[in-house]
Amino acid sequence: MSGQTEYVDVTIENDGAVKVETTGFSGEACFNATRELEAALGKKGVTAKKPEYQKSERAVRKAGGIA
């Protein structure tokens, strides 16, 4: 957890398109938070990683956790 409030925002467009966006999560935590919701929706769309994800991955590599 990054210290800020974590939340999942779900937007359903008029055409039925669904957008799931997370805020406040770091690294894989965002995928873990939305996994069941995405499974319930039944369709997996495009996944875009936000800067928070990238920062977390760099921090892990810098600490020696991932090569």
Secondary structure as UniProt FT lines:
FT   STRAND          7..12
FT   TURN            14..15
FT   STRAND          18..23
FT   TURN            27..28
FT   HELIX           29..41
FT   HELIX           51..62
FT   TURN            63..64
//
